[in-house]
Amino acid sequence: MRKQEQIPRRDRLDPVLKVAFPIWVVGAVLLVLFPVYLIFLVSFAPGSALFGERPPLFITDFTLQWWQRVIEDGQLVSPLIKSLTVATVTTVMAILIAAPAAYVISRLRPAVAYTIVLILLVTRMFPEFTIGISVATWFARFGLTDTYLGLILAHLIGSLPFIAWILVGTFETVPRDLEEAAHIDGASRMATLLRVVFPVAAPGIAVASLFVWLYSWNEFLYARLLTTNQNTLPLQVFQAIDRGSLQQMATVAAVLTLPILLVVYFLQRYLKPGALTGAVKG
């Protein structure tokens, strides 16, 4: 007798998951974006529209008075320039330091590489406040308080271990066949690294850069400990919460959010899954 072909059993939850999963994704996205929407809503809404019995979720009578007031106060440009400068320089320096180091670690023996990666992760387990107090104390002795350099170095201390861990995993996915082929073609190790390895690892480097930039842009602890007169933008938001009105707070927070959206927009082409697929033909 011929064996009857087994018909694969259909998962009963499959139809439910096909409906529930898109709803869950849309709900999660709305949950994340709703606070951002509220920030911009408050910054553009007239005060009378917010303090009624039922504040509306949609405003038709927009106003720019809060944005004009924040800009005319003259307390926004300097924090914005400082935050942009510190975040950008910190990102560039972090990648220049961490990318070559992570590449070397990824090419070590697995046991050695695993030990180094584990040490990097352990350094991030200590409370940042404890490390921040020590860093601020030493930086004050060296005269790095209220300086761009002091804040950049402090942000590097906080970000380097984490992005090095990310980049080690990124370089491990780069096939060594590409390097061997470049060496056969006469490329030096440095040329191979710059022209072959780094371009293939560009998605991972972009992700690491985004993490560093967002960390530095939003960082509050080191900025608070190392700043006495020239605020960063997060400190300016805190000052608006402490001293300003609700609309001023929302406006400064909206200014803090806008560069994040721009940076993510420009890096989004690198933030795609499977970007390394096809690097080597089968």
Buried (B, 14 or more C-beta within 10 A) or exposed (E): EEEEEEEEEEEEEEEEEEEEEEEEEEEEEEEEEEEBEBBBBBBBBEEEBBEEEEEEEEBEEEBEEBBEBBBEEEBBEBBBEBBBBBBBBBBBBBBEBBBBBBBEBBBEEEEEBEEBBEEBEEBBEEEBEEBBEEBBEEBBEEEBBEBBEBBBBBBBBBBBBBBBBBBBEBBBBBEEEBBEBBBEEEBEEEEBBEEBBBEBBBBBBBBBBBBBBBBBBBBEBBBBBBBEEBBBBBBBBBBBBEEBEBBBBBBBBBBBBEBBEEBEEEBEEBEEEEBBEEBEEE
